[in-house]
């Protein structure tokens, strides 16, 4: 899929893995990095206008609402840029996290080429797009020209088979997969997900798979779009698109087959997402904070399963249970179906639609020695505050169950 999408965006008739090509961009997304790192490159190059303001999406999501004067200034720079360069698609404070907004608002379409100033731009691959994160200088080039160079990636095929056990979520699948691949298991490669299990997972779960693929070094992650994807996209855009599917006979760089039938809940231990193993290996570990949110697991399905687990119960004494919905629309839906109510009644603190505690920007920051179990995508030292804190990664079900007991807990029962 990655090769075919790239080929469709070049002027050449054939490309090969490893080849360096120039490709035309469909959508360029940037967030607060615009005001901190991209803008200086544009000023230095004396760029007077954007290649296509209608294909640029700017979103404020990391420091929202701004917790410091510095963050407020960054936001001012972005707003000024939006006005000066007439950027059509701008989402200010409170709309949500960039990767969720791109999908919800119809900016992601199968077969298209998407770049963003965030490593987890790979999330959009759940909807059949080739999406990858790029740096500030590269984004400046894209904004000015609409084109960028790419190294054509080899592709790793991952196939899930079997029957999904109760309370096993997309997060469990991807953590287990990362444990098999390792931090360099797909470096500069594309991951393609296949298997009968995918049809049993929600599109929310698909986004979790493609989101965390970058933790194995993947340049992109794609899932062949099914009818659900096509219907979802058609309901959000009037622009035409052409879905791309892999050929029947392909020489993948490598393959990995995973039977999920007996897969237990997974937990990644500090300080790598690839250090995943069964929850039983760390069950009983004391926690100070449980965090539900981020571009990985702040979607409606995630809030719903957590609400179901904590409904009628109370968060353990001494545990801070923090929840940040991935977007305003997710927040509204969770209010309407009662999920937010159950979470609040159990003792959770509900924050705005923002990246929140994921990167330690301004809420849910951990102090020295504190332990957090989180639905986020990274658990590097200092990621959520003090470098002396510890972060465990898990599914929304495991995080919610742990919030109730004050220790890492198997959501299926027991600790």
Secondary structure, 3 states (H helix, E strand, C coil): CHHHHHHHCCCCCCCCCCCEEEEECCEEEECCHHHHHHHHHHHHCCCCCCCCHHHEEEECCCCCCCCCHHHHHHHHHHHHHHHHCCCCEEECCCCECHHHHHHHCCCCCCCCEEEECCHHHHHHHHHCCEEEECCHHHHHHHHHHCEEEEECCCEEEEEEECCCCCCCCHHHHHHHHHHHHCCCCCCCCEEEEECHHHHHCCHHHHHHHHHHHHHHCCCEEEECCCHHHHHHHHCCCCCCCCCCCCCCCCCCCEEEEEECCCCCCEEECCCCCCCEEEHHHCCCCECCEEEEEHHHHCCHHHHHHHHHHHCCCCCCCCCEEEEECCEHHHHHHHHHCCHHHHHHHHCCEEECCCCHHHHCCCCCCECCCCEEEECCCCCCCCCCECCCCEEEECCHHHHHHHHHHCECCCCCCCC
